[in-house]
Amino acid sequence: MDIIKNDLINDILTTRCADPFGCLGLQQGPAKKGLSLTVWQPEALSIRVLAMDSDTLLSTMKPTQHPGLFYAEWPKEHSRFHYRLDITYKDNSQYIIVDPYQFPEATFTDPEHHQASLYKSQGAIQTHVQLSKSVTVTGTRFAVYAPAARSVAVVGDFNAWDGRVHPMSSNGDGIWRLFIPNVMHGARYKFEIRSHAGEILPHRSDPYAQRIEQYPSFASVTCFENKHQWQDDAWVTRPVEDIYEKPMSIYELHLGSWRRKDDNQPLTYTEIKDQLVPYVVEMGYTHVELLPITEYPFDGSWGYQPVGLYAVTSRFGSPEDFKALVDALHQANIGVIMDWVPAHFPADSHGLANFDGSKQYEYPDPKKGWHPEWNSIIYDFGKDHVVNYLISNAVYWLEEFHIDGLRVDAVASMLYLDYSREDGEWIPNKDGGNHNYEAIDFLRRLNETVYLNHPRCFTVAEESTAFPGVSKPTYMNGLGFGFKWNMGWMNDSLAYIKKDPIYRQHHQGDLSFSMVYAFDEQFVLPISHDEVVHGKGSMITKMPGDSWQKFANLRAFSAYMYFHPGKKLNFMGNEFAQGQEWSHERSLDWHLLETDFHKAQHLLSKDLNHLYQEESSLHFDHSHLGFEWISYDDSANSILAFARKAKNSDAHSIAVVNFTPTPHGRYRIGVPKAGYYKIILDTDETKYTGSGYVKTQAYKTQAVVSHGREQSIELEIPPLAGMLLIWSATPIN
């Protein structure tokens, strides 16, 4: 049978249709009388039309001159109705389906959302269509932004990955939509996009997919189960506090290599939960920071080349399993920070690159859109839909997974147009400079959105330059981050500690210089994964000297880090002096805890964390009022001495760190107040495998001027060690 020949039917047959609802499904019949039904099932032999709520036969469809295209009509006046299709295919299989092209209302009605919650309307959304009191059709509404596409189809397990079966519809706003009945949780799918030039592109994963399979399919997976019942109410409703005056000791970890099974397979989220939560509680950390857990195709990128910002990586389990991990950490009063990568994305064919045949997500010019250092693609921060996509993603993790903090990766690469580029390889901004105004605006809007809507959450910038005001509020013309990694402190202090102690006297400024700018930003002191990989060696291998000196150096450095103003971050393994350089392909060397030196470093890390939480003078680290130099210029002895002071009280402590193997029997330092000082931590104690250098544990001040102060004490200072003393107006037991 021949049916009306029109452009839409031709587009259906050639998989170029942008308006399948204009010709498929129920339409007005010829001469606008009655109804007609057109169905496109390219592998069908025959089709019968059944009532929606019974097996009543409404019509046997007639094949047309186009194989796979079927037609039926009701020539007399007939009210619209809902129906099912009983289809017999060429392989003699038979299925009854609900035709998606009878539900324009479900396809084109966007769920309510704000720009910061686009994930509630795009991607794959479970949808229910109530036809009557007794009949509800449930399925999945797919929506994808691809404004330059000629046509888009949903392909998946439910249509044998055949791009002819489910063409999507566009109403001119750039979003392609289709509601497909009976596609439920766990269905695998992608989008088949024909570019405006006519080519069918490699199947794309859903940019908003909440689950994506691993290699080789990289299929998106519908994700509607919400089995996890959150038990962290006490955490998420806790009073909003000034986090700048609270201790923050962060345990940074890569989930795939923290611990592994005997067969070298990584732990699941559930297995990690059972082992990680009690460990970080015992060790005294306040937060964990997870290397990126958004989906990524290449293990060796550690997550920093993500394809699937809305999907928890399926390497270790389901989204519900990951929620349970976060929940358990919260119930143990441990905050959860995730590394978040809005700076760039890889060029994998199933991802965002050239998504609809045009540069929808990236800058078109490679001088702005290609990242030469990481061979990746840079988001176009000047496009509203890109900014909304990223900010919605940040909100998604905070709201749906109760994440507490976002550590934003590679901020410097976003701020500067000439980052990792030579002259002539970058495009100046409108004023001829190298600042990316669009990225700056994006970062400010991101931080405003987070802090306005989630006051218990915070953001951290990995930013390695002197860009002003990274952690200043946007109303002060800052970027609005809560914290900034102190890369200057990290680089200077690591350069110093690597040197043989005999040469350190010439580099005292490497340690003291950090206090020149320590309060310009809200800093985190990071010893991160980047410092123990790519040939840099583990922390213990950076230390000079024989075995005892190596561990003594590491202990002194650890104490110095905890005594210095700023929040703390240590990568996994640092706490017990991991031996080998970190590799994402194997577990940490937990067996080292059977040896004295490593076991002692582990104990010191634990004690430092608990001391840091308990000692109020170490918390006031965002103001110069909480710090006072005593001696920063004793380069001959490589000794630093400074006071840490609590806010709004006389409570304070004295930190003394000796970076040489020479002990000092009578070393006088000036102190802020008369009274008594007692050592509460000494890294040279024998329990830490120190020398056990004999010293007095408590000191009464003397009216002897030293370091410009009227009161002083005379200390015994052990070799390669850090000590913390607390003050009291009365004798301390």
Steps between C-alpha positions, in 0.01 A plus 500: 500500500619849422461767768528874482842582367651786691837623613455375855439142388806521281700632794378208712611251237842660466549559877506876464174589671484786749121481545389136526179608676402678176454169319518208744234404751137601470431780253192652350384284211482601134295811441517555876240230560548222750843384613799333342792318661849472355759274663864462405651166603769423241536129592126427534301253287158584637341723764167481681355789699364401842314698762719637779313326783386179331576263213224649289615517138455852365656449161742292297745740347577492130853498365595781266731506201778574751603188696456565870248781455143404595174686476147477638203735494164556657324701230192598698484737791703343775629635828869466575603195698807332646622169366762227496672340201525122459801463268631192322856546380693345212667252734149382604534653847192675631475788745228730626622857546345834586556743213694803633362728227155512662638697799600847386399641838749277682772575249475877491409581861827591672522419870527811713857602574726794554812563296702364791309170487491416130561137585135482606379561145777379268639155444283200583209576735250242618153618400146382578203572272163457668247393234220407738451400860606148413754557221839664547777483243850519647814551299798725442500849360826569320623853436831612354629839388633477144394818316718445193378146435301408190333220695542309826381154598509301823670163460526229761422149613130575458530551121799280411714816473321583177507873431198476270251397769479792743561835331478787748319828450626856513276801545768751406658562842794272430375223730399166351237310696315169498299309759537124449255282699623198696866601499578453866792515744817334373439547126815559294483781244684765301410770249545460127557845353502596135693821452370787294750396233325164477745260667396266779737562789634234737236423760515751785461429869239714670669812645257474793521122543511398865671174418735405215645158430869429472695414185417394237135610489507826702121470482289733708268322743164625625523547873174538691551293813517695822541210736736674736332649804722777632586481869715813524237749615709606798785586263309680226294704748789588733534869588673713240845570643799712409712230338801733495526467877456124504769236453505342157729205440429346161587144396531503121451161338461320172227243551647253253835463671454578870465130572464209260391140524741208485445472123585872462142591420381828653254506786135580438333804653348269761835341585667841514228624734552216744875558517546873437253648748648345816850571372457875448320529834783321680760713322327825596430644156207739470442458125575268214567632153434263212689524174233543230222244522309633199517248216818487294609257227875474567623362834831679464335842508397432866168666412642831382383433141127453568236393249184498706493775762163382635595132532674345800768277353362149465844347567417455866123456506171684460400856587305361794814327626691826480225680691534241775873577522436874534224434751722282717773764502250765605365283779858483623527882480735488203446754221527393136679709237514395137741614232295666228630565148322783313814621322522249217381167358654235273432452131359147531249434221213419738540825694434871458757578231336624178184369663241570231745554217582846630694643794213512745699456820847619401658816366511469119851640459767252621707796624232533764329163494787251504707433810857425388621379841233232544395443136143577594223740407408818685138586578364813337414702809339768286202278413204503734417133449858400589503710816157365598615144431799538731328690781209257494756223535656658808154536656419140406786361709418720798129424495474143380814357660538731803854594400641765736774659293615534142872525437509663157785363292735703279354843576814675373449344157152652494606848608775557243460487125874444458526215751757249363513691171779679322473839333274478197320192634227684690230761440503812722182621665314809379740720695808331361579315823534137596212464747204288388214728602240235416662241726535757778128581475418129505705436813340792680152381408589145607612612844207734547263214415667259742520737796155651451321166481725275710654701785650190665693415183819656370725521197877469472711627211806320374659821380877533470550865404478836675156578356349740755201421717447134418343438841354847544122552464370610162366823652864583572584427137636157593428168335295388799672172587500391862863388491805493277777241493824658620724380219771752591534355850504149356768568239726697735473263794557188289800662331639577845442161661666317209829676570769349717481670841848642453369720218174605660659794677520672162130448426323605819289738296335206324316434824452849639380660175160327515400722791535809283180403318348238732188706565448646153275203423319229694759228452515123501853358535511210252735207474291345226516211256683723251804504729543123520469393135663540158853444626473731802522208739312447823537742791749279683723470194523880478669513840882513522726292721505144627183314598475657844560851366249449217223417744610770747487755216154381403380520859634855538344602172164349601504695825595820320205455264253454786642792699493736199181706441267347241277197464680170435484254212702181471479240228440142604818318594670812630366415844722191526785601266394300194814352350440476128386788287121491470351300214130485420545135400586360841418533867694708747775310680299423812742223596749775594303552819669185625833689514595736782577818303178489296288399797645794693424747220146364496469562872639852465250580224219380723627702797547814290144477371350456846721773646395732217133436575541551873737798520302822444810711436554308174151577368525878461698480177336749265613820671835650592359535850540126542874493422813660640858443395748438781803408292509460123860606435708242686626360174828386655307241702207460254252551783157661475301614802157664494187539707150391403222684681136418563230749414358716781708342778852491640540135399798447276768252409864517398631302202870427472644302209864400464593407143853379577624182671671714765327515842516812716527475877429861595305684231325812620190636332281795589138421578180707487401474870635423843391166641568140418557310175469125460598279207192319369657358184859413417576309180832379650332280758604135491143392426547674165845333461665827594826531693324559829721803566466579871322825571287676752128453433375823660657844533439803718565828326787721605520880492781483247466702182520292185373556146366839605285355779529553872430137586686196368569132556811293445428180309668173423439451129535151354649429155287508186184547699194713554353588839181671609470659844181637654480792743331518837493771764545232768723193519398223258495141618 
